[in-house]
Amino acid sequence: MWHMVYKIYGKGHLLYVGEGSDVDARVDFHSKNAPWFKEADWIKECWLPNKEVAVMYETYLINTEKPSENKQKNNNSDMSIVTFDEDSIMWLDGHLNGHLRENY
C-alpha cells in the first residue's frame, strides 16, 4: 500500500517532515494540535511504495534537512551510509490555505 512523506514549510523555512497514508488527515491534525502550524503556508508530498520505506525516508529527511519543529526521530543520526535516489522521487507541492491544501 502506498504511503506518503510530506514537508511543511513556513515563509520558505522547513518546519516539519512527516509520513502517513492520508495527507489531508495529517494536515488537519497538525492544524489543530501543533502551535507551529500557524506559520505553515506550503506543503510538498511524495508517495512511496509502503510504510516501511516512507518511515525510513522520513527519518532520513529529518536528520539531513533539520526541520525546526520535528522533535521525534531527530536524533542527529549519521545518515552518511543511507542513500535515496532523489531523482526518482517526485514531489508534488501546493499552498496551504488555512488548513486545506489548494491545487498542486
Backbone as CSV, one residue per row, in Angstrom:
resi,resn,N_x,N_y,N_z,CA_x,CA_y,CA_z,C_x,C_y,C_z
1,MET,0.842,-1.181,0.000,0.000,0.000,0.000,0.886,1.244,0.000
2,TRP,0.576,2.193,-0.860,1.336,3.426,-0.979,1.230,4.257,0.300
3,HIS,2.307,4.953,0.590,2.403,5.776,1.796,3.132,7.058,1.408
4,MET,2.860,8.151,2.073,3.477,9.402,1.674,4.365,9.997,2.756
5,VAL,5.300,10.805,2.277,6.134,11.644,3.128,5.806,13.068,2.725
6,TYR,5.687,13.941,3.705,5.354,15.331,3.400,6.280,16.273,4.158
7,LYS,6.476,17.446,3.557,7.264,18.509,4.164,6.365,19.738,4.255
8,ILE,6.333,20.364,5.416,5.549,21.584,5.603,6.512,22.745,5.818
9,TYR,6.297,23.804,5.034,7.148,24.989,5.064,6.369,26.197,5.566
10,GLY,7.066,27.143,6.137,6.521,28.438,6.502,7.522,29.514,6.144
11,LYS,7.131,30.428,5.261,8.000,31.517,4.809,9.336,30.996,4.279
12,GLY,9.275,29.905,3.520,10.472,29.343,2.904,11.331,28.488,3.814
13,HIS,10.942,28.353,5.060,11.700,27.599,6.066,11.020,26.240,6.284
14,LEU,11.795,25.165,6.276,11.236,23.837,6.521,10.862,23.708,7.989
15,LEU,9.566,23.554,8.249,9.074,23.432,9.618,9.005,21.984,10.081
16,TYR,8.506,21.092,9.204,8.158,19.754,9.677,8.205,18.756,8.536
17,VAL,8.669,17.543,8.832,8.613,16.410,7.908,7.814,15.320,8.600
18,GLY,6.875,14.721,7.880,6.063,13.649,8.445,5.759,12.586,7.412
19,GLU,5.053,11.556,7.841,4.638,10.482,6.949,3.249,10.026,7.333
20,GLY,2.552,9.432,6.387,1.217,8.922,6.646,0.566,8.438,5.372
21,SER,-0.629,7.905,5.492,-1.337,7.414,4.307,-2.398,8.399,3.823
22,ASP,-2.706,9.420,4.629,-3.748,10.390,4.272,-3.253,11.791,4.610
23,VAL,-2.763,12.505,3.593,-2.171,13.825,3.828,-3.187,14.808,4.392
24,ASP,-4.425,14.738,3.938,-5.441,15.662,4.452,-5.668,15.473,5.949
25,ALA,-5.713,14.233,6.387,-5.900,13.954,7.808,-4.704,14.447,8.625
26,ARG,-3.499,14.265,8.096,-2.303,14.713,8.810,-2.261,16.240,8.909
27,VAL,-2.583,16.925,7.802,-2.607,18.390,7.818,-3.667,18.874,8.799
28,ASP,-4.831,18.253,8.793,-5.893,18.630,9.726,-5.441,18.420,11.171
29,PHE,-4.776,17.308,11.453,-4.264,17.041,12.796,-3.279,18.130,13.228
30,HIS,-2.322,18.449,12.352,-1.334,19.483,12.704,-2.005,20.837,12.907
31,SER,-3.005,21.143,12.087,-3.664,22.455,12.209,-4.356,22.610,13.556
32,LYS,-4.792,21.501,14.149,-5.496,21.545,15.430,-4.589,21.341,16.633
33,ASN,-3.406,20.744,16.428,-2.587,20.324,17.562,-1.178,20.901,17.616
34,ALA,-0.714,21.513,16.551,0.675,21.981,16.516,0.736,23.509,16.509
35,PRO,1.294,24.115,17.549,1.390,25.578,17.599,2.136,26.178,16.400
36,TRP,3.105,25.454,15.870,3.897,25.964,14.747,3.085,26.041,13.453
37,PHE,1.940,25.356,13.396,1.191,25.278,12.136,0.691,26.639,11.660
38,LYS,0.520,27.584,12.565,0.042,28.912,12.149,1.020,29.587,11.191
39,GLU,2.278,29.135,11.175,3.282,29.661,10.247,3.260,28.951,8.890
40,ALA,2.584,27.821,8.806,2.637,26.974,7.607,1.929,27.623,6.426
41,ASP,2.605,27.590,5.273,1.969,28.127,4.075,2.204,27.289,2.825
42,TRP,3.011,26.258,2.915,3.351,25.466,1.736,3.569,24.018,2.138
43,ILE,3.165,23.088,1.288,3.376,21.665,1.561,3.911,20.985,0.323
44,LYS,4.801,20.027,0.535,5.288,19.156,-0.524,5.029,17.729,-0.060
45,GLU,4.673,16.860,-0.989,4.480,15.464,-0.619,4.955,14.552,-1.732
46,CYS,5.392,13.379,-1.344,5.760,12.345,-2.314,5.181,11.020,-1.827
47,TRP,4.904,10.156,-2.769,4.321,8.849,-2.460,5.381,7.779,-2.644
48,LEU,5.442,6.880,-1.672,6.422,5.796,-1.678,5.686,4.457,-1.597
49,PRO,6.344,3.359,-1.985,5.627,2.088,-2.162,5.022,1.464,-0.902
50,ASN,5.544,1.801,0.286,4.975,1.218,1.505,5.388,2.032,2.731
51,LYS,4.783,1.715,3.861,5.030,2.455,5.097,6.484,2.343,5.549
52,GLU,7.067,1.174,5.407,8.429,0.974,5.879,9.409,1.903,5.160
53,VAL,9.284,2.008,3.845,10.155,2.903,3.077,9.869,4.352,3.452
54,ALA,8.589,4.700,3.625,8.216,6.069,3.996,8.813,6.457,5.348
55,VAL,8.767,5.570,6.318,9.330,5.858,7.643,10.845,6.045,7.549
56,MET,11.514,5.207,6.757,12.960,5.363,6.581,13.288,6.699,5.915
57,TYR,12.527,7.052,4.880,12.781,8.303,4.164,12.471,9.509,5.052
58,GLU,11.389,9.421,5.821,11.061,10.495,6.764,12.210,10.707,7.746
59,THR,12.712,9.637,8.344,13.808,9.726,9.309,15.057,10.304,8.644
60,TYR,15.338,9.861,7.434,16.466,10.393,6.675,16.330,11.905,6.473
61,LEU,15.151,12.347,6.037,14.936,13.778,5.788,15.023,14.600,7.078
62,ILE,14.471,14.078,8.156,14.533,14.797,9.436,15.978,15.003,9.871
63,ASN,16.798,13.982,9.685,18.185,14.057,10.150,19.131,14.723,9.165
64,THR,18.708,14.923,7.924,19.580,15.604,6.961,19.119,17.030,6.679
65,GLU,17.809,17.282,6.683,17.300,18.613,6.368,16.978,19.444,7.610
66,LYS,16.950,18.819,8.777,16.801,19.500,10.068,15.595,20.448,10.166
67,PRO,14.377,19.945,9.937,13.202,20.812,10.108,13.120,21.312,11.552
68,SER,12.687,22.546,11.710,12.732,23.178,13.032,11.777,22.570,14.048
69,GLU,10.687,21.965,13.619,9.662,21.508,14.564,9.608,20.016,14.787
70,ASN,10.445,19.232,14.136,10.462,17.794,14.398,11.222,17.521,15.678
71,LYS,10.570,16.873,16.616,11.219,16.517,17.884,11.532,15.019,17.913
72,GLN,10.618,14.199,17.415,10.856,12.761,17.351,11.692,12.447,16.116
73,LYS,12.456,11.413,16.184,13.301,10.926,15.092,14.398,11.919,14.725
74,ASN,14.527,12.998,15.472,15.561,13.997,15.208,16.690,13.761,16.192
75,ASN,17.460,12.726,15.924,18.485,12.325,16.882,19.895,12.511,16.337
76,ASN,20.010,13.354,15.300,21.315,13.623,14.692,22.041,12.347,14.296
77,SER,21.274,11.371,13.824,21.877,10.122,13.368,22.786,10.375,12.177
78,ASP,23.837,9.590,12.084,24.729,9.662,10.933,24.021,9.006,9.752
79,MET,23.661,9.808,8.777,22.941,9.307,7.616,23.860,9.116,6.411
80,SER,25.170,9.150,6.634,26.107,9.086,5.513,26.052,7.751,4.766
81,ILE,25.605,6.691,5.408,25.535,5.401,4.712,24.168,5.155,4.073
82,VAL,23.229,6.056,4.302,21.886,5.909,3.756,21.767,6.773,2.510
83,THR,21.254,6.187,1.443,21.035,6.966,0.231,19.662,6.658,-0.346
84,PHE,19.089,7.650,-0.968,17.849,7.503,-1.717,18.094,8.087,-3.093
85,ASP,17.505,7.509,-4.100,17.626,8.029,-5.458,16.689,9.226,-5.584
86,GLU,17.185,10.393,-5.185,16.366,11.609,-5.140,15.773,11.949,-6.509
87,ASP,16.466,11.593,-7.597,15.949,11.892,-8.934,14.698,11.092,-9.276
88,SER,14.506,9.973,-8.594,13.332,9.147,-8.896,12.142,9.450,-7.987
89,ILE,12.314,10.367,-7.042,11.228,10.740,-6.132,10.597,12.026,-6.639
90,MET,9.317,11.951,-6.975,8.614,13.115,-7.494,7.830,13.787,-6.374
91,TRP,8.147,15.044,-6.125,7.460,15.823,-5.100,6.350,16.644,-5.733
92,LEU,5.181,16.613,-5.143,4.069,17.469,-5.520,3.995,18.564,-4.475
93,ASP,3.658,19.784,-4.896,3.593,20.832,-3.894,2.440,21.776,-4.143
94,GLY,2.019,22.437,-3.068,0.904,23.357,-3.147,0.790,24.213,-1.902
95,HIS,0.023,25.280,-2.036,-0.204,26.190,-0.917,-1.134,25.572,0.114
96,LEU,-0.951,25.972,1.351,-1.896,25.655,2.411,-2.758,26.890,2.609
97,ASN,-4.045,26.730,2.537,-4.976,27.846,2.727,-5.748,27.541,3.997
98,GLY,-5.423,28.212,5.092,-5.958,27.791,6.371,-5.318,26.453,6.667
99,HIS,-6.110,25.404,6.720,-5.521,24.078,6.876,-5.859,23.168,5.703
100,LEU,-6.364,23.745,4.612,-6.698,22.942,3.444,-5.673,23.147,2.343
101,ARG,-5.338,22.092,1.664,-4.440,22.187,0.524,-5.185,22.795,-0.652
102,GLU,-4.485,23.577,-1.433,-5.035,24.074,-2.679,-4.472,23.239,-3.816
103,ASN,-4.713,23.656,-5.028,-4.258,22.917,-6.198,-2.744,22.767,-6.213
104,TYR,-2.331,21.687,-6.786,-0.895,21.427,-6.912,-0.414,22.079,-8.168
